């Protein structure tokens, strides 16, 4: 987490779309979504509703 967002790399989770900088971050998200979602919340970011 921390690279520039690539809108072509994303995962849909609980009605929201989460974008990533690379496939590696997407794979890590899929292993433990709650860790990533907590980090986004701490940064004041909200995943895009789909």
PQR file with spaces between the fields and no chain letter, atoms N, CA, C, O and H, PARSE charges and radii, in Angstrom:
ATOM       1  N    UNK     1       0.854   -1.171    0.000 -0.4000 1.5000
ATOM       2  CA   UNK     1       0.000    0.000    0.000 -0.0000 2.0000
ATOM       3  C    UNK     1       0.895    1.227    0.000  0.5500 1.7000
ATOM       4  O    UNK     1       1.886    1.298    0.726 -0.5500 1.4000
ATOM       5  N    UNK     2       0.527    2.174   -0.818 -0.4000 1.5000
ATOM       6  CA   UNK     2       1.306    3.393   -0.821 -0.0000 2.0000
ATOM       7  C    UNK     2       1.692    3.873   -2.205  0.5500 1.7000
ATOM       8  O    UNK     2       2.080    5.030   -2.366 -0.5500 1.4000
ATOM       9  H    UNK     2      -0.279    2.116   -1.408  0.4000 1.0000
ATOM      10  N    UNK     3       1.594    3.006   -3.219 -0.4000 1.5000
ATOM      11  CA   UNK     3       1.903    3.414   -4.580 -0.0000 2.0000
ATOM      12  C    UNK     3       0.722    4.153   -5.191  0.5500 1.7000
ATOM      13  O    UNK     3      -0.347    4.245   -4.587 -0.5500 1.4000
ATOM      14  H    UNK     3       1.278    2.066   -3.088  0.4000 1.0000
ATOM      15  N    UNK     4       0.923    4.676   -6.391 -0.4000 1.5000
ATOM      16  CA   UNK     4      -0.158    5.354   -7.109 -0.0000 2.0000
ATOM      17  C    UNK     4      -1.239    4.336   -7.468  0.5500 1.7000
ATOM      18  O    UNK     4      -0.937    3.213   -7.872 -0.5500 1.4000
ATOM      19  H    UNK     4       1.791    4.602   -6.882  0.4000 1.0000
ATOM      20  N    UNK     5      -2.482    4.733   -7.318 -0.4000 1.5000
ATOM      21  CA   UNK     5      -3.609    3.851   -7.604 -0.0000 2.0000
ATOM      22  C    UNK     5      -3.712    3.583   -9.100  0.5500 1.7000
ATOM      23  O    UNK     5      -3.582    4.488   -9.924 -0.5500 1.4000
ATOM      24  H    UNK     5      -2.727    5.646   -6.990  0.4000 1.0000
ATOM      25  N    UNK     6      -3.947    2.326   -9.426 -0.4000 1.5000
ATOM      26  CA   UNK     6      -4.169    1.894  -10.803 -0.0000 2.0000
ATOM      27  C    UNK     6      -5.626    1.447  -10.882  0.5500 1.7000
ATOM      28  O    UNK     6      -5.977    0.406  -10.327 -0.5500 1.4000
ATOM      29  H    UNK     6      -4.053    1.591   -8.757  0.4000 1.0000
ATOM      30  N    UNK     7      -6.484    2.217  -11.564 -0.4000 1.5000
ATOM      31  CA   UNK     7      -7.921    1.920  -11.619 -0.0000 2.0000
ATOM      32  C    UNK     7      -8.225    0.586  -12.300  0.5500 1.7000
ATOM      33  O    UNK     7      -9.359    0.111  -12.237 -0.5500 1.4000
ATOM      34  H    UNK     7      -6.198    3.063  -12.015  0.4000 1.0000
ATOM      35  N    UNK     8      -7.234   -0.023  -12.950 -0.4000 1.5000
ATOM      36  CA   UNK     8      -7.430   -1.330  -13.576 -0.0000 2.0000
ATOM      37  C    UNK     8      -7.235   -2.479  -12.589  0.5500 1.7000
ATOM      38  O    UNK     8      -7.538   -3.629  -12.905 -0.5500 1.4000
ATOM      39  H    UNK     8      -6.313    0.364  -13.001  0.4000 1.0000
ATOM      40  N    UNK     9      -6.730   -2.167  -11.396 -0.4000 1.5000
ATOM      41  CA   UNK     9      -6.466   -3.201  -10.386 -0.0000 2.0000
ATOM      42  C    UNK     9      -7.381   -2.933   -9.194  0.5500 1.7000
ATOM      43  O    UNK     9      -7.175   -1.981   -8.442 -0.5500 1.4000
ATOM      44  H    UNK     9      -6.484   -1.232  -11.140  0.4000 1.0000
ATOM      45  N    UNK    10      -8.388   -3.779   -9.032 -0.4000 1.5000
ATOM      46  CA   UNK    10      -9.360   -3.559   -7.959 -0.0000 2.0000
ATOM      47  C    UNK    10      -9.958   -4.881   -7.507  0.5500 1.7000
ATOM      48  O    UNK    10      -9.831   -5.911   -8.169 -0.5500 1.4000
ATOM      49  H    UNK    10      -8.556   -4.553   -9.643  0.4000 1.0000
ATOM      50  N    UNK    11     -10.613   -4.815   -6.353 -0.4000 1.5000
ATOM      51  CA   UNK    11     -11.376   -5.953   -5.833 -0.0000 2.0000
ATOM      52  C    UNK    11     -12.703   -5.415   -5.320  0.5500 1.7000
ATOM      53  O    UNK    11     -12.759   -4.340   -4.723 -0.5500 1.4000
ATOM      54  H    UNK    11     -10.716   -3.978   -5.815  0.4000 1.0000
ATOM      55  N    UNK    12     -13.765   -6.165   -5.553 -0.4000 1.5000
ATOM      56  CA   UNK    12     -15.070   -5.816   -5.010 -0.0000 2.0000
ATOM      57  C    UNK    12     -15.255   -6.571   -3.700  0.5500 1.7000
ATOM      58  O    UNK    12     -15.014   -7.775   -3.616 -0.5500 1.4000
ATOM      59  H    UNK    12     -13.720   -7.038   -6.038  0.4000 1.0000
ATOM      60  N    UNK    13     -15.688   -5.832   -2.679 -0.4000 1.5000
ATOM      61  CA   UNK    13     -15.819   -6.418   -1.340 -0.0000 2.0000
ATOM      62  C    UNK    13     -17.015   -5.793   -0.637  0.5500 1.7000
ATOM      63  O    UNK    13     -17.052   -4.580   -0.431 -0.5500 1.4000
ATOM      64  H    UNK    13     -15.884   -4.854   -2.747  0.4000 1.0000
ATOM      65  N    UNK    14     -17.987   -6.611   -0.269 -0.4000 1.5000
ATOM      66  CA   UNK    14     -19.167   -6.151    0.480 -0.0000 2.0000
ATOM      67  C    UNK    14     -19.817   -4.915   -0.138  0.5500 1.7000
ATOM      68  O    UNK    14     -20.137   -3.961    0.571 -0.5500 1.4000
ATOM      69  H    UNK    14     -17.957   -7.597   -0.436  0.4000 1.0000
ATOM      70  N    UNK    15     -20.011   -4.931   -1.451 -0.4000 1.5000
ATOM      71  CA   UNK    15     -20.694   -3.832   -2.121 -0.0000 2.0000
ATOM      72  C    UNK    15     -19.842   -2.607   -2.381  0.5500 1.7000
ATOM      73  O    UNK    15     -20.369   -1.554   -2.740 -0.5500 1.4000
ATOM      74  H    UNK    15     -19.750   -5.706   -2.026  0.4000 1.0000
ATOM      75  N    UNK    16     -18.544   -2.722   -2.209 -0.4000 1.5000
ATOM      76  CA   UNK    16     -17.629   -1.608   -2.453 -0.0000 2.0000
ATOM      77  C    UNK    16     -16.488   -2.058   -3.355  0.5500 1.7000
ATOM      78  O    UNK    16     -16.115   -3.231   -3.369 -0.5500 1.4000
ATOM      79  H    UNK    16     -18.115   -3.577   -1.918  0.4000 1.0000
ATOM      80  N    UNK    17     -15.949   -1.124   -4.097 -0.4000 1.5000
ATOM      81  CA   UNK    17     -14.802   -1.397   -4.958 -0.0000 2.0000
ATOM      82  C    UNK    17     -13.574   -0.752   -4.323  0.5500 1.7000
ATOM      83  O    UNK    17     -13.569    0.441   -4.018 -0.5500 1.4000
ATOM      84  H    UNK    17     -16.252   -0.171   -4.086  0.4000 1.0000
ATOM      85  N    UNK    18     -12.546   -1.552   -4.134 -0.4000 1.5000
ATOM      86  CA   UNK    18     -11.292   -1.092   -3.548 -0.0000 2.0000
ATOM      87  C    UNK    18     -10.227   -1.155   -4.636  0.5500 1.7000
ATOM      88  O    UNK    18     -10.012   -2.205   -5.243 -0.5500 1.4000
ATOM      89  H    UNK    18     -12.550   -2.521   -4.382  0.4000 1.0000
ATOM      90  N    UNK    19      -9.559   -0.028   -4.880 -0.4000 1.5000
ATOM      91  CA   UNK    19      -8.524    0.051   -5.910 -0.0000 2.0000
ATOM      92  C    UNK    19      -7.143   -0.106   -5.284  0.5500 1.7000
ATOM      93  O    UNK    19      -6.933    0.208   -4.113 -0.5500 1.4000
ATOM      94  H    UNK    19      -9.733    0.825   -4.387  0.4000 1.0000
ATOM      95  N    UNK    20      -6.206   -0.601   -6.095 -0.4000 1.5000
ATOM      96  CA   UNK    20      -4.853   -0.882   -5.620 -0.0000 2.0000
ATOM      97  C    UNK    20      -3.817   -0.326   -6.578  0.5500 1.7000
ATOM      98  O    UNK    20      -4.134    0.050   -7.707 -0.5500 1.4000
ATOM      99  H    UNK    20      -6.377   -0.857   -7.046  0.4000 1.0000
ATOM     100  N    UNK    21      -2.586   -0.278   -6.119 -0.4000 1.5000
ATOM     101  CA   UNK    21      -1.482    0.159   -6.975 -0.0000 2.0000
ATOM     102  C    UNK    21      -0.971   -0.989   -7.836  0.5500 1.7000
ATOM     103  O    UNK    21      -0.442   -0.763   -8.924 -0.5500 1.4000
ATOM     104  H    UNK    21      -2.329   -0.584   -5.202  0.4000 1.0000
ATOM     105  N    UNK    22      -1.128   -2.228   -7.351 -0.4000 1.5000
ATOM     106  CA   UNK    22      -0.577   -3.371   -8.086 -0.0000 2.0000
ATOM     107  C    UNK    22      -1.277   -4.661   -7.667  0.5500 1.7000
ATOM     108  O    UNK    22      -2.008   -4.702   -6.677 -0.5500 1.4000
ATOM     109  H    UNK    22      -1.558   -2.412   -6.467  0.4000 1.0000
ATOM     110  N    UNK    23      -1.036   -5.694   -8.435 -0.4000 1.5000
ATOM     111  CA   UNK    23      -1.623   -6.992   -8.147 -0.0000 2.0000
ATOM     112  C    UNK    23      -1.191   -7.571   -6.812  0.5500 1.7000
ATOM     113  O    UNK    23      -1.957   -8.288   -6.168 -0.5500 1.4000
ATOM     114  H    UNK    23      -0.442   -5.661   -9.239  0.4000 1.0000
ATOM     115  N    UNK    24       0.028   -7.265   -6.393 -0.4000 1.5000
ATOM     116  CA   UNK    24       0.512   -7.778   -5.107 -0.0000 2.0000
ATOM     117  C    UNK    24      -0.334   -7.238   -3.957  0.5500 1.7000
ATOM     118  O    UNK    24      -0.668   -7.979   -3.032 -0.5500 1.4000
ATOM     119  H    UNK    24       0.649   -6.682   -6.917  0.4000 1.0000
ATOM     120  N    UNK    25      -0.679   -5.962   -4.007 -0.4000 1.5000
ATOM     121  CA   UNK    25      -1.516   -5.378   -2.950 -0.0000 2.0000
ATOM     122  C    UNK    25      -2.923   -5.977   -2.984  0.5500 1.7000
ATOM     123  O    UNK    25      -3.529   -6.214   -1.939 -0.5500 1.4000
ATOM     124  H    UNK    25      -0.408   -5.360   -4.758  0.4000 1.0000
ATOM     125  N    UNK    26      -3.432   -6.218   -4.184 -0.4000 1.5000
ATOM     126  CA   UNK    26      -4.749   -6.845   -4.313 -0.0000 2.0000
ATOM     127  C    UNK    26      -4.732   -8.239   -3.690  0.5500 1.7000
ATOM     128  O    UNK    26      -5.674   -8.608   -2.989 -0.5500 1.4000
ATOM     129  H    UNK    26      -2.940   -6.026   -5.033  0.4000 1.0000
ATOM     130  N    UNK    27      -3.690   -9.011   -3.932 -0.4000 1.5000
ATOM     131  CA   UNK    27      -3.583  -10.350   -3.351 -0.0000 2.0000
ATOM     132  C    UNK    27      -3.521  -10.283   -1.823  0.5500 1.7000
ATOM     133  O    UNK    27      -4.139  -11.099   -1.140 -0.5500 1.4000
ATOM     134  H    UNK    27      -2.925   -8.711   -4.502  0.4000 1.0000
ATOM     135  N    UNK    28      -2.783   -9.319   -1.293 -0.4000 1.5000
ATOM     136  CA   UNK    28      -2.699   -9.158    0.164 -0.0000 2.0000
ATOM     137  C    UNK    28      -4.059   -8.772    0.739  0.5500 1.7000
ATOM     138  O    UNK    28      -4.445   -9.258    1.802 -0.5500 1.4000
ATOM     139  H    UNK    28      -2.281   -8.656   -1.849  0.4000 1.0000
ATOM     140  N    UNK    29      -4.783   -7.903    0.045 -0.4000 1.5000
ATOM     141  CA   UNK    29      -6.122   -7.508    0.478 -0.0000 2.0000
ATOM     142  C    UNK    29      -7.028   -8.734    0.576  0.5500 1.7000
ATOM     143  O    UNK    29      -7.752   -8.903    1.557 -0.5500 1.4000
ATOM     144  H    UNK    29      -4.470   -7.508   -0.818  0.4000 1.0000
ATOM     145  N    UNK    30      -6.982   -9.576   -0.433 -0.4000 1.5000
ATOM     146  CA   UNK    30      -7.857  -10.751   -0.455 -0.0000 2.0000
ATOM     147  C    UNK    30      -7.541  -11.715    0.686  0.5500 1.7000
ATOM     148  O    UNK    30      -8.425  -12.449    1.129 -0.5500 1.4000
ATOM     149  H    UNK    30      -6.394   -9.439   -1.230  0.4000 1.0000
ATOM     150  N    UNK    31      -6.308  -11.727    1.166 -0.4000 1.5000
ATOM     151  CA   UNK    31      -5.932  -12.580    2.300 -0.0000 2.0000
ATOM     152  C    UNK    31      -6.555  -12.078    3.600  0.5500 1.7000
ATOM     153  O    UNK    31      -6.955  -12.874    4.450 -0.5500 1.4000
ATOM     154  H    UNK    31      -5.590  -11.131    0.806  0.4000 1.0000
ATOM     155  N    UNK    32      -6.638  -10.742    3.753 -0.4000 1.5000
ATOM     156  CA   UNK    32      -7.127  -10.150    5.006 -0.0000 2.0000
ATOM     157  C    UNK    32      -7.726   -8.769    4.738  0.5500 1.7000
ATOM     158  O    UNK    32      -7.091   -7.755    5.029 -0.5500 1.4000
ATOM     159  H    UNK    32      -6.314  -10.096    3.062  0.4000 1.0000
ATOM     160  N    UNK    33      -8.945   -8.718    4.185 -0.4000 1.5000
ATOM     161  CA   UNK    33      -9.552   -7.433    3.842 -0.0000 2.0000
ATOM     162  C    UNK    33      -9.669   -6.465    5.024  0.5500 1.7000
ATOM     163  O    UNK    33      -9.522   -5.256    4.843 -0.5500 1.4000
ATOM     164  H    UNK    33      -9.461   -9.542    3.948  0.4000 1.0000
ATOM     165  N    UNK    34      -9.929   -6.973    6.218 -0.4000 1.5000
ATOM     166  CA   UNK    34     -10.150   -6.080    7.357 -0.0000 2.0000
ATOM     167  C    UNK    34      -8.933   -5.215    7.664  0.5500 1.7000
ATOM     168  O    UNK    34      -9.085   -4.066    8.080 -0.5500 1.4000
ATOM     169  H    UNK    34     -10.049   -7.955    6.366  0.4000 1.0000
ATOM     170  N    UNK    35      -7.738   -5.743    7.467 -0.4000 1.5000
ATOM     171  CA   UNK    35      -6.523   -4.964    7.707 -0.0000 2.0000
ATOM     172  C    UNK    35      -6.453   -3.776    6.752  0.5500 1.7000
ATOM     173  O    UNK    35      -6.169   -2.655    7.172 -0.5500 1.4000
ATOM     174  H    UNK    35      -7.615   -6.676    7.129  0.4000 1.0000
ATOM     175  N    UNK    36      -6.710   -4.021    5.477 -0.4000 1.5000
ATOM     176  CA   UNK    36      -6.677   -2.946    4.487 -0.0000 2.0000
ATOM     177  C    UNK    36      -7.788   -1.934    4.735  0.5500 1.7000
ATOM     178  O    UNK    36      -7.555   -0.727    4.659 -0.5500 1.4000
ATOM     179  H    UNK    36      -6.941   -4.932    5.136  0.4000 1.0000
ATOM     180  N    UNK    37      -8.997   -2.415    5.032 -0.4000 1.5000
ATOM     181  CA   UNK    37     -10.119   -1.507    5.241 -0.0000 2.0000
ATOM     182  C    UNK    37      -9.884   -0.623    6.462  0.5500 1.7000
ATOM     183  O    UNK    37     -10.263    0.549    6.460 -0.5500 1.4000
ATOM     184  H    UNK    37      -9.186   -3.395    5.094  0.4000 1.0000
ATOM     185  N    UNK    38      -9.270   -1.167    7.492 -0.4000 1.5000
ATOM     186  CA   UNK    38      -8.943   -0.369    8.678 -0.0000 2.0000
ATOM     187  C    UNK    38      -7.942    0.722    8.313  0.5500 1.7000
ATOM     188  O    UNK    38      -8.077    1.865    8.748 -0.5500 1.4000
ATOM     189  H    UNK    38      -8.963   -2.118    7.494  0.4000 1.0000
ATOM     190  N    UNK    39      -6.940    0.368    7.516 -0.4000 1.5000
ATOM     191  CA   UNK    39      -5.929    1.333    7.085 -0.0000 2.0000
ATOM     192  C    UNK    39      -6.579    2.458    6.269  0.5500 1.7000
ATOM     193  O    UNK    39      -6.264    3.631    6.463 -0.5500 1.4000
ATOM     194  H    UNK    39      -6.831   -0.561    7.162  0.4000 1.0000
ATOM     195  N    UNK    40      -7.484    2.095    5.359 -0.4000 1.5000
ATOM     196  CA   UNK    40      -8.194    3.109    4.574 -0.0000 2.0000
ATOM     197  C    UNK    40      -8.978    4.045    5.486  0.5500 1.7000
ATOM     198  O    UNK    40      -8.960    5.262    5.300 -0.5500 1.4000
ATOM     199  H    UNK    40      -7.740    1.141    5.201  0.4000 1.0000
ATOM     200  N    UNK    41      -9.663    3.473    6.468 -0.4000 1.5000
ATOM     201  CA   UNK    41     -10.440    4.278    7.409 -0.0000 2.0000
ATOM     202  C    UNK    41      -9.535    5.252    8.164  0.5500 1.7000
ATOM     203  O    UNK    41      -9.886    6.419    8.338 -0.5500 1.4000
ATOM     204  H    UNK    41      -9.677    2.485    6.619  0.4000 1.0000
ATOM     205  N    UNK    42      -8.380    4.777    8.609 -0.4000 1.5000
ATOM     206  CA   UNK    42      -7.433    5.635    9.323 -0.0000 2.0000
ATOM     207  C    UNK    42      -6.956    6.789    8.442  0.5500 1.7000
ATOM     208  O    UNK    42      -6.665    7.878    8.939 -0.5500 1.4000
ATOM     209  H    UNK    42      -8.095    3.829    8.468  0.4000 1.0000
ATOM     210  N    UNK    43      -6.877    6.543    7.127 -0.4000 1.5000
ATOM     211  CA   UNK    43      -6.443    7.577    6.181 -0.0000 2.0000
ATOM     212  C    UNK    43      -7.589    8.486    5.749  0.5500 1.7000
ATOM     213  O    UNK    43      -7.386    9.423    4.976 -0.5500 1.4000
ATOM     214  H    UNK    43      -7.113    5.659    6.724  0.4000 1.0000
ATOM     215  N    UNK    44      -8.796    8.209    6.247 -0.4000 1.5000
ATOM     216  CA   UNK    44      -9.953    9.013    5.876 -0.0000 2.0000
ATOM     217  C    UNK    44     -10.492    8.687    4.493  0.5500 1.7000
ATOM     218  O    UNK    44     -11.201    9.495    3.893 -0.5500 1.4000
ATOM     219  H    UNK    44      -8.961    7.448    6.875  0.4000 1.0000
ATOM     220  N    UNK    45     -10.159    7.510    3.985 -0.4000 1.5000
ATOM     221  CA   UNK    45     -10.611    7.075    2.658 -0.0000 2.0000
ATOM     222  C    UNK    45     -11.794    6.123    2.804  0.5500 1.7000
ATOM     223  O    UNK    45     -11.898    5.384    3.783 -0.5500 1.4000
ATOM     224  H    UNK    45      -9.583    6.853    4.471  0.4000 1.0000
ATOM     225  N    UNK    46     -12.676    6.156    1.819 -0.4000 1.5000
ATOM     226  CA   UNK    46     -13.828    5.272    1.798 -0.0000 2.0000
ATOM     227  C    UNK    46     -13.861    4.537    0.473  0.5500 1.7000
ATOM     228  O    UNK    46     -13.785    5.173   -0.578 -0.5500 1.4000
ATOM     229  H    UNK    46     -12.592    6.757    1.024  0.4000 1.0000
ATOM     230  N    UNK    47     -13.973    3.208    0.491 -0.4000 1.5000
ATOM     231  CA   UNK    47     -14.073    2.484   -0.774 -0.0000 2.0000
ATOM     232  C    UNK    47     -15.302    2.933   -1.563  0.5500 1.7000
ATOM     233  O    UNK    47     -16.321    3.316   -0.988 -0.5500 1.4000
ATOM     234  H    UNK    47     -14.035    2.691    1.345  0.4000 1.0000
ATOM     235  N    UNK    48     -15.189    2.879   -2.873 -0.4000 1.5000
ATOM     236  CA   UNK    48     -16.259    3.313   -3.771 -0.0000 2.0000
ATOM     237  C    UNK    48     -17.410    2.308   -3.754  0.5500 1.7000
ATOM     238  O    UNK    48     -17.184    1.114   -3.948 -0.5500 1.4000
ATOM     239  H    UNK    48     -14.362    2.568   -3.341  0.4000 1.0000
ATOM     240  N    UNK    49     -18.659    2.778   -3.523 -0.4000 1.5000
ATOM     241  CA   UNK    49     -19.791    1.842   -3.587 -0.0000 2.0000
ATOM     242  C    UNK    49     -20.022    1.380   -5.026  0.5500 1.7000
ATOM     243  O    UNK    49     -19.808    2.133   -5.976 -0.5500 1.4000
ATOM     244  H    UNK    49     -18.844    3.748   -3.365  0.4000 1.0000
ATOM     245  N    UNK    50     -20.462    0.132   -5.169 -0.4000 1.5000
ATOM     246  CA   UNK    50     -20.768   -0.372   -6.521 -0.0000 2.0000
ATOM     247  C    UNK    50     -22.226   -0.769   -6.614  0.5500 1.7000
ATOM     248  O    UNK    50     -22.678   -1.216   -7.668 -0.5500 1.4000
ATOM     249  H    UNK    50     -20.637   -0.480   -4.398  0.4000 1.0000
